[in-house]
């Protein structure tokens, strides 16, 4: 194998995994990050997230034991307005994204330092620099809209209200559906902090919607803490063929590769495995492309399902709530559990895919 000098742009989880694996292969690796430290954008992080994942299989695949950073979820609640439907929590974990010692990013950063990866912080990719990047450079710029514009990549915009802070709670998450948003509100507790996000794809989320959500939180969950910030970011879920590993000789990695679940927006599992795939692409672009296709093979079908079926249903939460009341919580739960089971059996990472990287 010919050892190379490889540059990785982005010191979030996918970029760190790519860098570690490249260093293990004997390459000289330099990670450049526009923030002052590792751990992703300071706009969105610290944050906590709930995701379905086979932690053991994923650890084996990426070559790093990530189990210390993932914590089993005890319960998940789905709310249709105020109506509670308990969701299956088996195979779901919470994880922290930040530069704090308890985060996934800190675990990966320490592995990179031990391996000898070099870092340059406060070093942003510029238009002038882009033209001179050697083929095989890895781009792992996450939700950063400027990166998509720089690379001339299609993207959508998500908008939302975000709150985060300290919380003496763990092992719990909820999802809230309402007509005032196209996606959902969710909260996740992990490592004595919480992260709460109310968001939509492609449309602004007004303050009236935030007040509806805050009313739900206080009335149903007894939660009234949090200073809210309005945020937005890029998301590559705009076309049925959005996932792409290679663009103009550059290797896409993590969210910017489009390796996210187009239905619920889960991005943790896709970021983890595409870090490994991006490292593979430096020496074996053909094999890496096949692997990338394996992980994203159902993106097209799920994208169409969401656009053509779910979005219409999703716009009538009142009807979903009425149906759930007729069925009752137990029958509703059985239907949801069966849907998740079938989804996990047939899908690939990203998304409901705890076994697809084994």
C-alpha positions in Angstrom: 0.0 0.0 0.0 1.2 3.5 -0.9 1.1 5.7 2.1 -0.2 9.2 1.5 -0.7 12.5 3.2 -4.5 12.9 3.7 -6.3 16.0 4.8 -9.7 15.7 6.6 -11.9 18.8 6.9 -14.1 18.5 10.0 -13.3 17.2 13.5 -16.8 15.9 14.3 -17.4 12.2 14.8 -17.3 11.1 11.1 -14.1 13.1 10.4 -12.4 11.7 13.5 -13.3 8.1 12.6 -11.9 8.6 9.1 -8.7 10.2 10.4 -8.2 7.4 12.9 -8.7 4.6 10.4 -6.4 6.3 7.9 -3.7 6.7 10.5 -4.0 3.0 11.4 -3.3 2.2 7.7 -0.1 4.2 8.0 -1.1 7.4 6.3 0.0 10.9 7.5 -3.3 12.5 8.5 -4.1 16.2 9.2 -7.5 17.2 10.4 -8.5 20.8 9.8 -11.4 22.2 11.8 -13.0 25.7 11.6 -14.0 25.6 15.3 -11.6 26.2 18.1 -11.8 22.5 19.2 -13.2 19.1 18.2 -16.8 18.1 18.6 -18.7 19.7 15.8 -20.4 23.1 15.5 -20.7 25.2 18.6 -24.0 26.4 17.2 -25.6 22.9 17.8 -23.4 21.3 20.4 -23.3 20.3 23.2 -26.3 18.2 22.2 -27.7 14.8 23.1 -29.4 12.4 20.7 -31.4 9.2 20.8 -30.6 6.7 18.0 -31.2 3.0 17.1 -27.8 1.3 16.9 -26.0 -2.0 17.2 -23.2 -0.6 19.3 -21.1 -3.8 19.2 -21.3 -4.4 15.5 -20.7 -0.7 14.7 -17.6 -0.7 17.0 -16.3 -3.7 15.2 -16.9 -2.1 11.8 -15.2 1.2 12.5 -12.4 -0.3 14.6 -13.1 1.7 17.7 -15.0 0.7 20.8 -17.6 3.4 21.1 -19.7 1.6 23.8 -18.5 3.9 26.7 -20.3 6.9 24.9 -23.6 5.2 24.2 -26.1 4.7 27.0 -29.2 2.4 26.7 -32.6 4.2 26.7 -35.1 3.1 29.3 -38.2 4.6 27.7 -39.3 6.6 24.7 -42.6 8.5 24.4 -44.4 9.4 21.2 -46.9 12.2 21.6 -49.6 13.0 19.1 -50.4 16.4 20.5 -51.0 15.3 24.2 -51.8 11.6 23.5 -49.0 9.3 24.7 -48.0 6.2 22.9 -45.0 4.4 24.5 -42.4 3.3 21.9 -40.1 0.3 22.1 -36.8 1.3 23.6 -34.8 -1.9 22.9 -31.8 -1.2 20.8 -32.0 2.6 21.3 -29.2 4.6 22.9 -28.5 8.2 23.9 -25.2 9.8 23.0 -23.6 13.2 23.7 -22.0 15.3 20.9 -19.6 18.0 22.2 -16.0 18.5 23.3 -16.8 17.6 26.9 -15.0 14.5 28.3 -18.2 12.5 28.5 -19.0 12.9 24.7 -18.6 10.6 21.8 -16.4 13.2 20.1 -13.9 13.3 23.1 -13.6 9.5 23.0 -12.8 9.6 19.2 -10.4 12.6 19.6 -8.4 10.8 22.2 -8.1 7.8 19.9 -6.8 10.0 17.2 -4.3 11.7 19.4 -3.0 8.3 20.6 -2.7 7.2 16.9 -0.7 10.3 16.0 -3.3 12.3 14.0 -2.4 16.0 13.7 -4.9 18.8 14.1 -5.3 22.4 13.0 -8.1 24.2 14.7 -9.7 27.5 13.5 -8.8 26.5 10.0 -11.8 26.8 7.6 -11.9 25.5 4.1 -11.9 28.4 1.6 -12.9 28.8 -2.0 -9.3 29.5 -3.0 -8.1 26.4 -1.2 -10.8 24.2 -2.6 -9.4 24.3 -6.2 -6.0 23.0 -5.1 -7.1 20.2 -2.8 -5.6 16.8 -3.9 -8.0 14.0 -4.9 -8.9 11.9 -1.9 -9.3 14.8 0.5 -12.1 14.1 2.9 -14.9 16.6 3.6 -16.8 16.1 6.8 -18.4 19.4 7.3 -21.7 18.3 8.8 -24.6 20.7 8.9 -22.6 23.7 7.7 -24.5 25.5 4.9 -21.4 27.4 3.8 -19.7 24.1 2.9 -22.6 23.0 0.7 -22.5 26.3 -1.1 -18.7 26.1 -1.5 -18.9 22.6 -3.0 -22.0 23.5 -5.1 -24.0 20.7 -3.5 -27.8 20.6 -3.4 -29.2 20.9 0.1 -32.3 21.8 2.0 -32.6 24.0 5.1 -34.0 23.0 8.4 -35.3 25.6 10.9 -36.1 25.2 14.6 -36.0 26.2 18.2 -33.3 24.7 20.4 -32.9 24.5 24.2 -30.2 22.7 26.2 -28.8 22.7 29.7 -28.2 20.7 32.9 -30.7 18.0 33.9 -30.8 15.5 36.6 -32.4 12.8 34.4 -31.2 10.1 32.1 -32.4 7.2 29.9 -35.5 9.0 28.5 -36.6 10.6 25.3 -39.8 11.9 23.7 -41.0 12.8 20.2 -43.9 15.3 19.7 -46.0 15.6 16.6 -48.1 18.6 15.8 -49.4 20.3 12.6 -47.4 23.4 13.3 -44.1 21.7 12.2 -43.2 19.4 9.3 -41.0 17.2 11.5 -41.1 16.9 15.3 -40.1 18.1 18.6 -37.8 15.9 20.7 -35.9 15.8 23.9 -33.0 13.6 24.9 -31.3 13.2 28.3 -27.7 12.0 28.6 -24.7 12.6 30.9 -26.7 15.1 33.2 -27.6 17.4 30.3 -30.6 17.6 28.0 -31.1 18.7 24.4 -34.5 19.8 23.1 -35.2 20.6 19.4 -38.4 21.6 17.6 -37.8 21.7 13.9 -39.1 21.6 10.4 -37.6 21.0 7.0 -38.0 23.8 4.5 -40.2 26.1 6.5 -39.7 28.5 9.4 -41.0 27.5 12.8 -42.8 30.5 14.3 -43.0 31.5 17.9 -46.6 30.4 18.2 -45.5 26.8 17.4 -42.8 27.1 20.1 -45.4 28.3 22.6 -47.6 25.3 21.8 -44.6 23.0 22.3 -43.7 24.7 25.6 -47.3 24.4 26.7 -47.1 20.6 26.0 -43.8 20.3 27.9 -45.2 22.0 31.0 -48.7 20.5 30.9 -47.9 16.9 30.1 -44.2 16.3 31.0 -43.9 18.9 33.8 -40.9 20.5 32.1 -40.6 24.3 31.9 -36.8 24.9 31.9 -34.7 26.1 29.0 -33.6 29.2 27.2 -34.6 28.9 23.6 -32.5 29.8 20.6 -33.6 29.9 16.9 -31.3 27.9 14.7 -31.0 26.6 11.2 -28.7 24.3 9.2 -28.2 22.4 6.0 -29.6 19.0 5.3 -28.9 16.9 2.1 -32.3 15.2 2.1 -33.6 17.0 -1.1 -33.4 14.3 -3.8 -33.9 10.6 -3.9 -30.3 10.2 -5.0 -28.8 12.6 -2.5 -26.4 10.2 -0.9 -23.0 10.4 -2.7 -19.6 9.4 -1.5 -17.5 11.1 -4.2 -17.8 14.6 -5.6 -15.2 16.0 -8.0 -12.5 13.7 -6.6 -13.3 14.7 -3.0 -14.6 12.1 -0.5 -17.8 13.1 1.3 -18.1 11.9 4.9 -20.8 11.9 7.5 -23.9 14.1 7.1 -22.6 15.9 4.1 -22.4 12.6 2.2 -26.2 12.3 2.5 -25.9 9.2 4.7 -28.8 10.0 7.0 -32.2 8.5 7.4 -34.6 10.4 5.2 -37.7 9.5 7.3 -36.8 10.5 10.8 -33.5 12.3 10.2 -31.3 9.9 12.2 -27.7 10.8 11.4 -25.5 9.2 14.1 -25.3 5.7 12.6 -24.6 7.0 9.1 -21.9 9.4 10.3 -20.2 6.5 12.2 -20.0 4.1 9.3 -19.2 6.6 6.6 -16.2 7.7 8.6 -14.8 4.2 8.0 -16.0 4.1 4.4 -14.4 7.5 3.7 -11.1 6.1 4.9 -11.5 3.1 2.7 -12.1 5.3 -0.3 -8.6 6.8 -0.1 -7.0 3.5 -1.3 -10.0 1.7 -2.8 -12.6 4.1 -4.1 -14.5 1.4 -6.0 -14.8 -0.9 -3.0 -15.7 2.0 -0.8 -18.4 3.1 -3.2 -20.0 -0.4 -3.1 -19.9 -0.3 0.7 -21.5 3.2 0.7 -24.2 1.9 -1.6 -24.8 -1.0 0.8 -25.4 1.3 3.7 -27.7 3.8 1.8 -29.4 1.3 -0.6 -32.9 2.1 0.8 -32.6 5.8 0.8 -34.5 6.2 -2.4 -37.4 4.1 -1.4 -37.7 5.7 2.0 -37.4 9.2 0.5 -40.3 8.5 -1.8 -42.4 6.9 1.0 -42.0 10.0 3.1 -42.8 12.4 0.3 -45.7 10.5 -1.2 -47.3 8.8 1.8 -46.2 10.0 5.2 -46.1 13.7 4.6 -49.9 13.7 3.8 -50.6 11.7 6.9 -48.2 13.8 9.0 -50.1 17.0 8.1 -53.2 15.6 9.9 -51.9 14.8 13.4 -55.5 15.1 14.6 -56.5 12.1 12.5 -53.6 10.1 13.7 -54.5 11.0 17.2 -58.1 9.9 16.6 -57.0 6.6 15.1 -54.7 5.9 18.0 -57.5 6.6 20.5 -59.7 4.2 18.7 -57.0 1.5 18.6 -55.9 2.1 22.1 -52.3 2.3 23.4 -51.6 -1.4 23.3 -52.7 -2.0 19.7 -51.1 1.2 18.6 -47.8 0.1 20.2 -48.0 -3.3 18.5 -48.5 -1.7 15.1 -45.5 0.6 15.7 -43.3 -2.2 17.0 -44.1 -4.3 13.9 -43.3 -1.4 11.7 -40.0 -0.9 13.4 -39.2 -4.6 13.2 -39.9 -4.7 9.5 -37.9 -1.5 9.0 -34.9 -2.8 10.9 -35.0 -6.1 8.9 -35.0 -4.6 5.5 -33.1 -1.3 5.8 -29.5 -0.3 5.9 -27.6 2.1 8.0 -28.5 4.9 8.3 -31.9 4.6 10.0 -33.4 1.6 11.7 -30.5 -0.7 11.1 -29.0 -2.3 14.2 -27.6 -5.3 12.3 -26.7 -4.1 8.9 -23.0 -3.4 9.6 -22.3 -6.9 11.0 
